[in-house]
């Protein structure tokens, strides 16, 4: 049985960021117990930590249960890119 959380923090993030993170974690951590990330995991505690983050996002987001979830994910991705830019923007433009 898991020990009760007694040292919690509150994290405030933009809803679109939360939706994008939820989708990413659902695909990479929830499916096949995180096997997609095995090359990037340094310690076995990292996968359960990501599961906890996924569960926390799932507990506050309504989007994952929406009929138009895919559309909402696309809109959230666009909002994140518009606000923060893309990770690969400008790559290969040398």
Phi, psi and omega in degrees: 000137181288146178284146179294144179287124180236004182222060184275156174235163175247130181244129179250119178225159176298142182301320180296323176297317180298319180294316179297316177298317179301313180298315179299311181294324178299318181287319190261330185255319184285319179287131177054033175053036174083013182302331180297339183256005185306323180291345185250354182273128179264330183220145183297343178287343184292323179294310176300327177295320177291325175299319179296320177296316178301315179297320178297317177295317180298327182287341182246345182265140174262340184304319183301336181264357182286146178297329181258038183307314182301318179296320180294322177296314179300316179295321179294319178299316178298318180296320179294315179298317180297320183281318188247347186085170181263150180295331184248013179298130177084356179292135178083005181268014184297000000 
